[in-house]
């Protein structure tokens, strides 16, 4: 199940207009799955967004839950602008090659080798997603303390 609903995307995040409710539902689900993948499935393993952030005080907890929702909405918008739900499959958006007589045009487009200097490379994710999630501990890849 997605981490946001259509109302959040349209009324709170105010993303690009996606007219079809069915397409928006698919994109929300794909974006939520990609966020899970990026965060090593920490949220579903914990039992949900509310459960994952439960140990935090109320103000930071609300801020982090909103950051996750904004990250998902941002990813929905990115997927839509990148060609729809299929853009999540391999991160490749190929351009085209045109040749007419002696004239040729090559558009390499975006590929999975697009670099995001702070977090590696993967064109499946909007760079803004990393900004939203940096407000949480979901991108942490280090070793936790044992108590």
C-alpha positions, 0 to 999 in steps of 0.5 A: 500500500502506498505511503500517500493518497491522491489527496495528499499528492494533489492538495498538499504536495501539489504535484504536476497534474495527473488527470487519471486516478488509475494512473496516479494510483499506479504511480503512488504504489510504484513510488512507494515501492521505490522508496522502500527499496532505497531505504532498505525496506526499513518502514515495512519491516517496522510495520509502517511509517507510524510504527517506524517513527514511534520512538521519536518525540512528536515534533520530529516524528511529524516532520519525518513522516511528512518527509517520507510522504513528500519523498513519495509524492516527489517520486510520483511526479518524477516517474510521471514526467519520466514516462510513467510507471514503466520508468521505474523498471530499469532507470533508462530513458533512451533518447533517439537517433535521427539520420536524414542524408548527411544530417544526424542527431543523437539524443542520449537521454538520461541513463542509469549512469546519471550521477548523484554525487552524494548517493551514487547513481540511479536514474530511477530516483529523483534527486529531490527524494534524497533531500527529503529523506535526508531529514530522516534516518532512512538513508543511514547505512552504518552500524547501529549501536547494540544496547 
